[in-house]
């Protein structure tokens, strides 16, 4: 079986690369990374003009009606360019939840605006236990009145919360630790008593926040789908998130190696380009050997999300584990191939190195995912 891309998907990748080459240059990435907000409204507007926020949204709601594999193609190019934009958090993760969990009325209300880029959304899931199972969701949803729910607690590492118009918050609407007590709530970012605190990380190209709820009141009509029925939707989103991070990592690893090779061709030492030295050749060859086999694994994992649901979770974890390791190794070698300048703020390679380390940990470490693969395989 061929796990490559179709002609249309190759054209999509080529168009995305050309667009990002002009709009998400290293200089633009650096400028946004140094901005306190970490966001460019102009870049986000230009991305919306490409239709990417609606890539997964059906045409009936104003989207492109494409699939997870097509999203992975775009994410690979965004990872290559290290684009600081909320496509992952809004266009992929939040959109996946809207598509699977929302009622018909909620889809009509939100999907057209998400597709056009009029609004953005993000998902607030992780808490201080750092668990990705139902027991990790402890934020209580108290029923204050028949028409109101109140929240008190916190969510951690919420991506792009500073620019999201609405947060999809995973809450526990029933006591216990099981999946039947997990619900999703739509909480607008400007809701009273909701506080955002930036969490310092090494990756300034993607911001993460602590979201604190101090007796926040939310109408019951803001429940996304049915009460206590959200876990299957979150589990599905988790697999999509793993594929998305893996796709970004694939693109980032490819670009990090390209940057290192380009530098090795022009940097001279002892009267020779450093690319002619055997040690540098070995690092480049090892990186290439890491990257190339990962591509088919990534495309299969993305394709399986819709084509083979029974293998979707296992394939997603395999891709996440593999690309988490590969991106970190390749970025580390790329910094070494740059020599001393690779360790400075002035050179751009450190942005890719830092994203690699954050991607390695996001949505589960490689070790965690290998354990998950073993469990899903019945080992």
Secondary structure, 3 states (H helix, E strand, C coil): CCCCCCHHHHHHHHHHHHHHHHHCCHHHHHHHHHCCCCCCHHHHHHHHHCCHHHCCCCHHHCCCCCCHHHHHHHHHHHHHHCCCCCHHHHHHHHHHHHHHHCCHHHHHHHHHHHHHCCCCEEEECCCCCCCCCHHHCCCEEEEEECCEEEEEEEEEEEECCCCCCEEEEEEECCCCCCHHHEEEEEEECCCCCEEEEEECCCCCCCCEEEEEEEEEEEEHHHECCCCCCCHHHHHHHHHHHHHHHHHHHHHHHHHHHHHHHHHHHHCEECCEEHHHCHHHHHHHHHHHHHHHHHHHHHHHHHHHHHHCHHHHHHHHHHHHHHHHHHHHHHHHHHHHHHHHHHHCCCCCHHHHHHHHHHHHHCCCCHHHHHHHHHHHCCC
